[in-house]
Amino acid sequence: MNRQTKMALLATMTGNSIFGFSFMFSRLALAEASPFTMLMYRFILAFFGLNLLALWTMKGRKAKSTGSAEDFLRFDLRGKPVLPLLALGVVQPVIYFLCESYGIAMTNASFSGVIIALVPIAALGLGALLLKEIPTKKQVLCSLVSIAGVIVMTLQQSAEGEIRPLGVVLLFGAVLSGVMFNIISRGISGQFSALERTYVMMGVGAAAFTVLAVFEQCANPAALLAPMESASFMLGMAYLSLVSSIGAFLLLNFASGHLPVAKMTAFCNLTTVISVFAGVVFLHEPFSAVSLAASAVIILGIWGVQRAG
């Protein structure tokens, strides 16, 4: 395993671990604002932060013209095709967050957790179909083992709530958009650096969710500004925008240029493990031996996918 592959594995592991903590900070923010308002602030702040990073990159670093994503902070969009980047931004974060948010609202926590866990196995199929990255039998088996661990862990949660057909469709839409994010990002990684891809993603997200939030609160414009008075909301936004949106997506976009989709998406289920442990440590949520065993199974499955490649 070369140095770049090791760095890419570390990047995708760190990025998905960051996402694991984001659920806890999302709770803080959603206690003060509607989902669209929260997402508006999240991506506006992230886009603002990336503009500062892009300015620093263009002034303080010499842009490389190798066409690779090795210099993941390279930033120069002049003369490059825009449509692939816009497609990436529409898929993630716009479609993914819309499908996930409404899908969870129309089902229950256990069911939604199980469906979202299907991202790695769906990625194996679409990666083979669209990128010709054929997984080994051991990778498929280990991916199924990891999914089984997520299913066991999520079934420990409350299963209250109606499961509506539209909610099921939306959750599968979230799975598909999550997979397509990895596939598109990998496909265009030779043309655009990680910073360039993340920059456009956050810009598209900021524009889309600002429009949705303004439309949602058109009868009560004050609701758009009210969350800024809450310290817990601003704390949540600091993590979600700077750490989760900028940091995690930069890491994942960097990793996508060096890892096949199968190895990238195998780490998605690590998010479940981290989110559960964050809830136990910081929110004093209950934790059982079954959850501990399920966590071990998830990690074993992730390790198996990496070793079997």
C-alpha positions as YAML, in Angstrom:
chain: A
units: angstrom
residues:
- id: 1
  name: MET
  ca: [0.00, 0.00, 0.00]
- id: 2
  name: ASN
  ca: [1.57, 3.30, -1.11]
- id: 3
  name: ARG
  ca: [1.60, 6.56, 0.84]
- id: 4
  name: GLN
  ca: [-1.26, 8.16, -1.10]
- id: 5
  name: THR
  ca: [-3.52, 5.16, -0.54]
- id: 6
  name: LYS
  ca: [-2.78, 5.23, 3.18]
- id: 7
  name: MET
  ca: [-3.55, 8.96, 3.31]
- id: 8
  name: ALA
  ca: [-6.78, 8.41, 1.37]
- id: 9
  name: LEU
  ca: [-7.89, 5.65, 3.77]
- id: 10
  name: LEU
  ca: [-7.14, 7.90, 6.73]
- id: 11
  name: ALA
  ca: [-9.02, 10.76, 5.04]
- id: 12
  name: THR
  ca: [-12.20, 8.77, 4.39]
- id: 13
  name: MET
  ca: [-12.10, 7.25, 7.88]
- id: 14
  name: THR
  ca: [-11.73, 10.70, 9.44]
- id: 15
  name: GLY
  ca: [-14.40, 12.25, 7.23]
- id: 16
  name: ASN
  ca: [-17.00, 9.63, 8.11]
- id: 17
  name: SER
  ca: [-16.07, 9.89, 11.80]
- id: 18
  name: ILE
  ca: [-16.75, 13.63, 11.60]
- id: 19
  name: PHE
  ca: [-20.17, 12.88, 10.11]
- id: 20
  name: GLY
  ca: [-20.83, 10.62, 13.10]
- id: 21
  name: PHE
  ca: [-20.62, 13.57, 15.49]
- id: 22
  name: SER
  ca: [-22.71, 15.79, 13.21]
- id: 23
  name: PHE
  ca: [-25.97, 14.12, 14.33]
- id: 24
  name: MET
  ca: [-25.40, 15.37, 17.86]
- id: 25
  name: PHE
  ca: [-24.75, 18.95, 16.71]
- id: 26
  name: SER
  ca: [-27.71, 18.79, 14.33]
- id: 27
  name: ARG
  ca: [-29.94, 18.15, 17.35]
- id: 28
  name: LEU
  ca: [-28.66, 21.34, 18.98]
- id: 29
  name: ALA
  ca: [-29.36, 23.37, 15.85]
- id: 30
  name: LEU
  ca: [-32.75, 21.82, 15.09]
- id: 31
  name: ALA
  ca: [-33.97, 22.70, 18.57]
- id: 32
  name: GLU
  ca: [-33.79, 26.36, 17.49]
- id: 33
  name: ALA
  ca: [-34.56, 26.29, 13.75]
- id: 34
  name: SER
  ca: [-36.44, 24.41, 11.07]
- id: 35
  name: PRO
  ca: [-34.46, 21.93, 8.92]
- id: 36
  name: PHE
  ca: [-34.34, 24.26, 5.91]
- id: 37
  name: THR
  ca: [-33.24, 27.22, 8.02]
- id: 38
  name: MET
  ca: [-30.57, 25.11, 9.68]
- id: 39
  name: LEU
  ca: [-29.31, 23.85, 6.30]
- id: 40
  name: MET
  ca: [-29.32, 27.40, 4.92]
- id: 41
  name: TYR
  ca: [-27.00, 28.62, 7.68]
- id: 42
  name: ARG
  ca: [-24.87, 25.49, 7.46]
- id: 43
  name: PHE
  ca: [-24.06, 25.83, 3.78]
- id: 44
  name: ILE
  ca: [-23.86, 29.63, 3.67]
- id: 45
  name: LEU
  ca: [-21.24, 29.57, 6.42]
- id: 46
  name: ALA
  ca: [-19.43, 26.67, 4.74]
- id: 47
  name: PHE
  ca: [-19.42, 28.47, 1.39]
- id: 48
  name: PHE
  ca: [-18.11, 31.65, 3.03]
- id: 49
  name: GLY
  ca: [-15.34, 29.68, 4.71]
- id: 50
  name: LEU
  ca: [-14.39, 27.99, 1.43]
- id: 51
  name: ASN
  ca: [-14.21, 31.36, -0.32]
- id: 52
  name: LEU
  ca: [-11.64, 32.46, 2.26]
- id: 53
  name: LEU
  ca: [-9.74, 29.20, 1.76]
- id: 54
  name: ALA
  ca: [-9.86, 29.56, -2.02]
- id: 55
  name: LEU
  ca: [-8.53, 33.14, -1.82]
- id: 56
  name: TRP
  ca: [-5.70, 32.01, 0.43]
- id: 57
  name: THR
  ca: [-4.92, 29.15, -1.95]
- id: 58
  name: MET
  ca: [-4.80, 31.34, -5.03]
- id: 59
  name: LYS
  ca: [-2.63, 33.97, -3.35]
- id: 60
  name: GLY
  ca: [-0.40, 31.83, -1.21]
- id: 61
  name: ARG
  ca: [0.08, 28.64, -3.24]
- id: 62
  name: LYS
  ca: [1.29, 27.98, -6.74]
- id: 63
  name: ALA
  ca: [-1.51, 26.20, -8.61]
- id: 64
  name: LYS
  ca: [-0.47, 22.95, -10.21]
- id: 65
  name: SER
  ca: [-1.63, 22.12, -13.71]
- id: 66
  name: THR
  ca: [-1.08, 18.35, -13.63]
- id: 67
  name: GLY
  ca: [-4.83, 17.64, -13.79]
- id: 68
  name: SER
  ca: [-4.67, 15.36, -10.76]
- id: 69
  name: ALA
  ca: [-6.14, 15.83, -7.31]
- id: 70
  name: GLU
  ca: [-2.78, 15.28, -5.61]
- id: 71
  name: ASP
  ca: [-2.71, 18.95, -4.59]
- id: 72
  name: PHE
  ca: [-6.15, 18.85, -3.03]
- id: 73
  name: LEU
  ca: [-6.17, 22.60, -2.23]
- id: 74
  name: ARG
  ca: [-5.49, 23.66, -5.81]
- id: 75
  name: PHE
  ca: [-8.14, 26.18, -6.94]
- id: 76
  name: ASP
  ca: [-8.55, 27.45, -10.48]
- id: 77
  name: LEU
  ca: [-11.91, 26.95, -12.21]
- id: 78
  name: ARG
  ca: [-11.10, 29.09, -15.25]
- id: 79
  name: GLY
  ca: [-11.86, 27.33, -18.52]
- id: 80
  name: LYS
  ca: [-13.08, 24.14, -16.86]
- id: 81
  name: PRO
  ca: [-16.47, 22.49, -17.58]
- id: 82
  name: VAL
  ca: [-19.07, 23.51, -15.01]
- id: 83
  name: LEU
  ca: [-21.78, 20.91, -15.59]
- id: 84
  name: PRO
  ca: [-20.00, 17.98, -13.85]
- id: 85
  name: LEU
  ca: [-19.44, 20.15, -10.77]
- id: 86
  name: LEU
  ca: [-23.06, 21.33, -10.76]
- id: 87
  name: ALA
  ca: [-24.24, 17.73, -11.05]
- id: 88
  name: LEU
  ca: [-22.10, 16.85, -8.03]
- id: 89
  name: GLY
  ca: [-23.57, 19.75, -6.04]
- id: 90
  name: VAL
  ca: [-27.15, 18.85, -6.92]
- id: 91
  name: VAL
  ca: [-26.65, 15.21, -5.92]
- id: 92
  name: GLN
  ca: [-24.81, 16.09, -2.69]
- id: 93
  name: PRO
  ca: [-25.88, 18.00, -0.67]
- id: 94
  name: VAL
  ca: [-29.22, 19.07, -2.21]
- id: 95
  name: ILE
  ca: [-30.93, 15.81, -3.23]
- id: 96
  name: TYR
  ca: [-29.33, 13.78, -0.45]
- id: 97
  name: PHE
  ca: [-30.40, 16.07, 2.39]
- id: 98
  name: LEU
  ca: [-33.90, 16.59, 0.97]
- id: 99
  name: CYS
  ca: [-34.48, 12.84, 0.58]
- id: 100
  name: GLU
  ca: [-32.91, 11.95, 3.93]
- id: 101
  name: SER
  ca: [-34.74, 14.65, 5.92]
- id: 102
  name: TYR
  ca: [-38.21, 13.92, 4.56]
- id: 103
  name: GLY
  ca: [-37.57, 10.18, 4.40]
- id: 104
  name: ILE
  ca: [-36.72, 10.05, 8.11]
- id: 105
  name: ALA
  ca: [-39.76, 12.23, 8.92]
- id: 106
  name: MET
  ca: [-42.06, 9.81, 7.06]
- id: 107
  name: THR
  ca: [-40.66, 6.60, 8.58]
- id: 108
  name: ASN
  ca: [-39.06, 5.73, 11.92]
- id: 109
  name: ALA
  ca: [-35.49, 5.80, 13.22]
- id: 110
  name: SER
  ca: [-34.87, 2.05, 12.94]
- id: 111
  name: PHE
  ca: [-36.19, 1.70, 9.40]
- id: 112
  name: SER
  ca: [-34.39, 4.78, 8.10]
- id: 113
  name: GLY
  ca: [-31.13, 3.67, 9.69]
- id: 114
  name: VAL
  ca: [-31.36, 0.28, 7.99]
- id: 115
  name: ILE
  ca: [-32.08, 1.78, 4.56]
- id: 116
  name: ILE
  ca: [-29.30, 4.38, 4.74]
- id: 117
  name: ALA
  ca: [-26.90, 1.56, 5.69]
- id: 118
  name: LEU
  ca: [-27.39, 0.08, 2.22]
- id: 119
  name: VAL
  ca: [-25.13, 2.75, 0.67]
- id: 120
  name: PRO
  ca: [-21.98, 0.52, 0.63]
- id: 121
  name: ILE
  ca: [-23.64, -2.44, -1.09]
- id: 122
  name: ALA
  ca: [-25.40, -0.17, -3.58]
- id: 123
  name: ALA
  ca: [-22.04, 1.47, -4.29]
- id: 124
  name: LEU
  ca: [-20.50, -1.91, -5.10]
- id: 125
  name: GLY
  ca: [-23.13, -2.50, -7.78]
- id: 126
  name: LEU
  ca: [-23.10, 0.96, -9.33]
- id: 127
  name: GLY
  ca: [-19.31, 1.20, -9.11]
- id: 128
  name: ALA
  ca: [-19.03, -2.01, -11.11]
- id: 129
  name: LEU
  ca: [-21.65, -0.83, -13.62]
- id: 130
  name: LEU
  ca: [-20.53, 2.77, -14.16]
- id: 131
  name: LEU
  ca: [-16.80, 2.76, -13.29]
- id: 132
  name: LYS
  ca: [-16.00, -0.89, -14.12]
- id: 133
  name: GLU
  ca: [-14.61, -1.33, -10.58]
- id: 134
  name: ILE
  ca: [-15.50, -4.97, -10.05]
- id: 135
  name: PRO
  ca: [-15.57, -5.91, -6.33]
- id: 136
  name: THR
  ca: [-14.27, -9.25, -5.13]
- id: 137
  name: LYS
  ca: [-16.59, -11.80, -3.54]
- id: 138
  name: LYS
  ca: [-14.92, -11.18, -0.19]
- id: 139
  name: GLN
  ca: [-15.60, -7.45, -0.48]
- id: 140
  name: VAL
  ca: [-19.29, -8.11, -1.12]
- id: 141
  name: LEU
  ca: [-19.43, -10.50, 1.84]
- id: 142
  name: CYS
  ca: [-17.64, -8.09, 4.19]
- id: 143
  name: SER
  ca: [-19.89, -5.24, 3.08]
- id: 144
  name: LEU
  ca: [-22.94, -7.35, 3.93]
- id: 145
  name: VAL
  ca: [-21.40, -8.15, 7.32]
- id: 146
  name: SER
  ca: [-21.00, -4.44, 8.04]
- id: 147
  name: ILE
  ca: [-24.60, -3.74, 6.97]
- id: 148
  name: ALA
  ca: [-25.80, -6.54, 9.26]
- id: 149
  name: GLY
  ca: [-24.07, -4.81, 12.16]
- id: 150
  name: VAL
  ca: [-25.82, -1.52, 11.35]
- id: 151
  name: ILE
  ca: [-29.19, -3.29, 11.15]
- id: 152
  name: VAL
  ca: [-28.70, -4.87, 14.58]
- id: 153
  name: MET
  ca: [-27.60, -1.55, 16.07]
- id: 154
  name: THR
  ca: [-30.46, 0.48, 14.59]
- id: 155
  name: LEU
  ca: [-33.04, -2.08, 15.69]
- id: 156
  name: GLN
  ca: [-32.04, -1.25, 19.27]
- id: 157
  name: GLN
  ca: [-33.65, 2.15, 18.73]
- id: 158
  name: SER
  ca: [-37.31, 2.97, 19.11]
- id: 159
  name: ALA
  ca: [-39.39, 1.70, 16.20]
- id: 160
  name: GLU
  ca: [-42.33, 3.99, 16.89]
- id: 161
  name: GLY
  ca: [-43.81, 5.94, 14.00]
- id: 162
  name: GLU
  ca: [-45.66, 5.22, 10.80]
- id: 163
  name: ILE
  ca: [-43.74, 4.00, 7.76]
- id: 164
  name: ARG
  ca: [-45.23, 5.73, 4.73]
- id: 165
  name: PRO
  ca: [-44.52, 4.53, 1.17]
- id: 166
  name: LEU
  ca: [-43.28, 7.95, 0.08]
- id: 167
  name: GLY
  ca: [-40.82, 7.94, 2.99]
- id: 168
  name: VAL
  ca: [-39.42, 4.61, 1.80]
- id: 169
  name: VAL
  ca: [-38.98, 5.98, -1.73]
- id: 170
  name: LEU
  ca: [-37.22, 9.08, -0.41]
- id: 171
  name: LEU
  ca: [-34.83, 7.03, 1.72]
- id: 172
  name: PHE
  ca: [-33.86, 4.97, -1.30]
- id: 173
  name: GLY
  ca: [-33.38, 8.29, -3.10]
- id: 174
  name: ALA
  ca: [-30.95, 9.29, -0.34]
- id: 175
  name: VAL
  ca: [-29.07, 5.99, -0.78]
- id: 176
  name: LEU
  ca: [-28.83, 6.51, -4.55]
- id: 177
  name: SER
  ca: [-27.66, 10.13, -4.21]
- id: 178
  name: GLY
  ca: [-25.10, 9.11, -1.58]
- id: 179
  name: VAL
  ca: [-23.68, 6.52, -3.95]
- id: 180
  name: MET
  ca: [-23.75, 8.86, -6.95]
- id: 181
  name: PHE
  ca: [-21.82, 11.46, -4.95]
- id: 182
  name: ASN
  ca: [-18.95, 9.02, -4.56]
- id: 183
  name: ILE
  ca: [-19.12, 7.90, -8.20]
- id: 184
  name: ILE
  ca: [-19.29, 11.42, -9.69]
- id: 185
  name: SER
  ca: [-16.59, 12.74, -7.36]
- id: 186
  name: ARG
  ca: [-14.28, 9.87, -8.31]
- id: 187
  name: GLY
  ca: [-15.09, 10.27, -12.00]
- id: 188
  name: ILE
  ca: [-14.13, 13.96, -12.11]
- id: 189
  name: SER
  ca: [-11.25, 13.82, -9.61]
- id: 190
  name: GLY
  ca: [-8.73, 14.03, -12.45]
- id: 191
  name: GLN
  ca: [-10.21, 17.34, -13.64]
- id: 192
  name: PHE
  ca: [-10.98, 19.07, -10.36]
- id: 193
  name: SER
  ca: [-9.18, 19.21, -7.03]
- id: 194
  name: ALA
  ca: [-10.92, 18.34, -3.77]
- id: 195
  name: LEU
  ca: [-11.23, 22.04, -2.95]
- id: 196
  name: GLU
  ca: [-12.81, 22.86, -6.32]
- id: 197
  name: ARG
  ca: [-15.37, 20.05, -5.95]
- id: 198
  name: THR
  ca: [-16.20, 20.93, -2.34]
- id: 199
  name: TYR
  ca: [-16.44, 24.65, -3.16]
- id: 200
  name: VAL
  ca: [-19.11, 24.14, -5.82]
- id: 201
  name: MET
  ca: [-20.97, 21.61, -3.66]
- id: 202
  name: MET
  ca: [-21.27, 24.11, -0.81]
- id: 203
  name: GLY
  ca: [-22.20, 26.94, -3.21]
- id: 204
  name: VAL
  ca: [-25.03, 24.90, -4.76]
- id: 205
  name: GLY
  ca: [-26.19, 23.82, -1.30]
- id: 206
  name: ALA
  ca: [-26.17, 27.40, 0.01]
- id: 207
  name: ALA
  ca: [-28.21, 28.67, -2.95]
- id: 208
  name: ALA
  ca: [-30.75, 25.84, -2.91]
- id: 209
  name: PHE
  ca: [-31.43, 25.79, 0.83]
- id: 210
  name: THR
  ca: [-31.56, 29.59, 1.06]
- id: 211
  name: VAL
  ca: [-34.36, 29.59, -1.52]
- id: 212
  name: LEU
  ca: [-36.18, 26.79, 0.31]
- id: 213
  name: ALA
  ca: [-35.78, 28.45, 3.73]
- id: 214
  name: VAL
  ca: [-37.00, 31.83, 2.49]
- id: 215
  name: PHE
  ca: [-39.99, 30.20, 0.80]
- id: 216
  name: GLU
  ca: [-40.76, 28.20, 3.95]
- id: 217
  name: GLN
  ca: [-40.60, 31.29, 6.22]
- id: 218
  name: CYS
  ca: [-42.10, 33.85, 3.81]
- id: 219
  name: ALA
  ca: [-44.99, 34.44, 6.23]
- id: 220
  name: ASN
  ca: [-42.60, 34.92, 9.15]
- id: 221
  name: PRO
  ca: [-39.25, 36.36, 7.96]
- id: 222
  name: ALA
  ca: [-38.11, 36.96, 11.55]
- id: 223
  name: ALA
  ca: [-37.81, 33.17, 11.97]
- id: 224
  name: LEU
  ca: [-34.82, 33.25, 9.63]
- id: 225
  name: LEU
  ca: [-32.82, 35.50, 11.97]
- id: 226
  name: ALA
  ca: [-34.08, 34.29, 15.34]
- id: 227
  name: PRO
  ca: [-31.75, 31.24, 15.60]
- id: 228
  name: MET
  ca: [-28.68, 33.50, 15.58]
- id: 229
  name: GLU
  ca: [-29.59, 34.61, 19.12]
- id: 230
  name: SER
  ca: [-29.04, 31.08, 20.43]
- id: 231
  name: ALA
  ca: [-25.56, 30.09, 21.58]
- id: 232
  name: SER
  ca: [-26.34, 26.37, 21.15]
- id: 233
  name: PHE
  ca: [-27.46, 27.00, 17.56]
- id: 234
  name: MET
  ca: [-24.25, 28.86, 16.72]
- id: 235
  name: LEU
  ca: [-22.19, 26.10, 18.34]
- id: 236
  name: GLY
  ca: [-23.98, 23.55, 16.22]
- id: 237
  name: MET
  ca: [-23.45, 25.67, 13.10]
- id: 238
  name: ALA
  ca: [-19.74, 26.06, 13.81]
- id: 239
  name: TYR
  ca: [-19.29, 22.29, 13.80]
- id: 240
  name: LEU
  ca: [-21.71, 21.51, 10.97]
- id: 241
  name: SER
  ca: [-20.36, 24.17, 8.60]
- id: 242
  name: LEU
  ca: [-16.64, 24.37, 9.36]
- id: 243
  name: VAL
  ca: [-15.84, 20.83, 10.52]
- id: 244
  name: SER
  ca: [-18.49, 18.66, 8.88]
- id: 245
  name: SER
  ca: [-19.25, 20.46, 5.61]
- id: 246
  name: ILE
  ca: [-15.80, 21.88, 4.86]
- id: 247
  name: GLY
  ca: [-13.47, 19.47, 6.63]
- id: 248
  name: ALA
  ca: [-15.25, 16.16, 6.05]
- id: 249
  name: PHE
  ca: [-16.19, 16.80, 2.42]
- id: 250
  name: LEU
  ca: [-12.68, 18.02, 1.60]
- id: 251
  name: LEU
  ca: [-11.32, 14.78, 3.03]
- id: 252
  name: LEU
  ca: [-13.82, 12.60, 1.17]
- id: 253
  name: ASN
  ca: [-13.29, 14.40, -2.12]
- id: 254
  name: PHE
  ca: [-9.54, 13.97, -1.70]
- id: 255
  name: ALA
  ca: [-9.94, 10.26, -0.93]
- id: 256
  name: SER
  ca: [-12.23, 9.67, -3.92]
- id: 257
  name: GLY
  ca: [-9.33, 10.42, -6.26]
- id: 258
  name: HIS
  ca: [-7.24, 7.59, -4.81]
- id: 259
  name: LEU
  ca: [-9.66, 4.88, -3.66]
- id: 260
  name: PRO
  ca: [-12.17, 2.73, -5.55]
- id: 261
  name: VAL
  ca: [-15.81, 3.34, -4.64]
- id: 262
  name: ALA
  ca: [-16.04, 0.03, -2.76]
- id: 263
  name: LYS
  ca: [-13.33, 1.03, -0.29]
- id: 264
  name: MET
  ca: [-14.62, 4.60, 0.01]
- id: 265
  name: THR
  ca: [-18.22, 3.72, 0.83]
- id: 266
  name: ALA
  ca: [-17.32, 0.88, 3.19]
- id: 267
  name: PHE
  ca: [-16.53, 3.55, 5.77]
- id: 268
  name: CYS
  ca: [-20.04, 5.05, 5.56]
- id: 269
  name: ASN
  ca: [-21.27, 2.67, 8.25]
- id: 270
  name: LEU
  ca: [-18.55, 3.92, 10.59]
- id: 271
  name: THR
  ca: [-20.76, 7.02, 10.90]
- id: 272
  name: THR
  ca: [-23.38, 4.92, 12.71]
- id: 273
  name: VAL
  ca: [-20.86, 3.63, 15.24]
- id: 274
  name: ILE
  ca: [-19.48, 7.11, 15.97]
- id: 275
  name: SER
  ca: [-22.95, 8.66, 16.29]
- id: 276
  name: VAL
  ca: [-24.01, 6.01, 18.81]
- id: 277
  name: PHE
  ca: [-20.87, 6.41, 20.91]
- id: 278
  name: ALA
  ca: [-21.19, 10.22, 20.76]
- id: 279
  name: GLY
  ca: [-24.73, 9.91, 22.11]
- id: 280
  name: VAL
  ca: [-23.54, 7.65, 24.91]
- id: 281
  name: VAL
  ca: [-20.58, 9.81, 25.95]
- id: 282
  name: PHE
  ca: [-22.01, 13.30, 25.55]
- id: 283
  name: LEU
  ca: [-25.78, 12.84, 25.79]
- id: 284
  name: HIS
  ca: [-25.76, 9.93, 28.26]
- id: 285
  name: GLU
  ca: [-27.90, 7.75, 26.02]
- id: 286
  name: PRO
  ca: [-28.20, 4.03, 26.89]
- id: 287
  name: PHE
  ca: [-25.75, 1.54, 25.42]
- id: 288
  name: SER
  ca: [-26.09, -2.24, 25.50]
- id: 289
  name: ALA
  ca: [-23.83, -5.24, 24.96]
- id: 290
  name: VAL
  ca: [-25.72, -5.88, 21.73]
- id: 291
  name: SER
  ca: [-24.76, -2.42, 20.44]
- id: 292
  name: LEU
  ca: [-21.14, -3.07, 21.39]
- id: 293
  name: ALA
  ca: [-21.15, -6.38, 19.51]
- id: 294
  name: ALA
  ca: [-22.83, -4.74, 16.50]
- id: 295
  name: SER
  ca: [-20.15, -2.01, 16.51]
- id: 296
  name: ALA
  ca: [-17.44, -4.67, 16.42]
- id: 297
  name: VAL
  ca: [-19.18, -6.40, 13.49]
- id: 298
  name: ILE
  ca: [-19.42, -3.11, 11.55]
- id: 299
  name: ILE
  ca: [-15.71, -2.37, 12.06]
- id: 300
  name: LEU
  ca: [-14.80, -5.96, 11.13]
- id: 301
  name: GLY
  ca: [-16.78, -5.64, 7.91]
- id: 302
  name: ILE
  ca: [-15.09, -2.33, 7.02]
- id: 303
  name: TRP
  ca: [-11.66, -3.85, 7.68]
- id: 304
  name: GLY
  ca: [-12.56, -6.86, 5.54]
- id: 305
  name: VAL
  ca: [-13.52, -4.70, 2.56]
- id: 306
  name: GLN
  ca: [-10.14, -2.94, 2.69]
- id: 307
  name: ARG
  ca: [-8.17, -6.18, 3.04]
- id: 308
  name: ALA
  ca: [-10.11, -8.04, 0.35]
- id: 309
  name: GLY
  ca: [-9.57, -5.43, -2.37]
...
